[in-house]
Amino acid sequence: MGLFHPLVTCTQLVTMDYTYTIIDSDAKSKLQIQVFLEEYADFVFAESASDAINGLHVILKYSPDVILINLNEDGMSYFQMVTELHQYMDTLPIIIGYSTSKKYAYNAIKSGFFDYWILPHNEFDVRKSIFRLRRQYPKDAKPATICLKSYNDYRYLDTKDILYLKSDNNTTDFFMHNGKVVSAYKTLKSFEEMLPENFIRIHQSYILNSRYVSRINYGRSILTLKNNKDREIPFSKKYKERIDGLKQQLSKSAVGVLD
């Protein structure tokens, strides 16, 4: 197969909406959340579930951006569901829990929940969460899919499946999560501004998908990407400021940092 030429006109843009799923067996509670969220045009209801088992199925089927969970009903089963999600998803959705008391607040924090509401639902609490969520997880309008062309052959790459890009003179190789490599007859710089914000230039020859980063080793100037081979990618001093920013971002979503 020959080298592909990138087509900017062939890219598909990321949706500006946040999709959400509600896991709640209380119909009144579920409806109240939907009523509150109808005010926000960028929040789109995906599906609902009534328990942890069906919730896991819905999450894996629809991959929502946000999950809202009623923890009153067997709360610990939902924390187990969140733990299980780590087996199937590289990046978990934003999770908001709610209950009639603070009983599950500590478990929610330990499980990485974004927020915790006290029932009954309060419109002001919802609004604060929405504004904070938008600020911390802004939606961009960069391509979700890159189209590469070689003569009459069109190749579509989903950016979430790209581990990293590596340049070699005037060609760029796309290393995919499934182990495949796709080559394009274009410099690395030509893709740098085209890719979503989670792609970071870390070296003259490398751009990586920060969502796959599992380790930063400053001593060796190496980043480790989580896939079936735990691939190591070098970074250069020139881009250290970007590595520092990435470390800060990853540390915010971690449970804690231990010396």
Secondary structure, 3 states (H helix, E strand, C coil): CCCEEEEEEEEEECCCCEEEEEECCCHHHHHHHHHHHCCCCCEEEEEEECCHHHHHHHHHHHCCCEEEEECCCCHHHHHHHHHHHCCCCCCCCEEEEEECCCCCHHHHHHCCCCEEEECCCCHHHHHHHHHHHHHHCCCCCCEEEEEEEECCEEEEEEHHHEEEEEEECCEEEEEECCCCEEEECCCCHHHHCCCCCCEEEEECCEEEEHHHEEEEECCCCEEEECCCCCCEEECCHHHHHHHHHHHHHHHHCCCCCCC
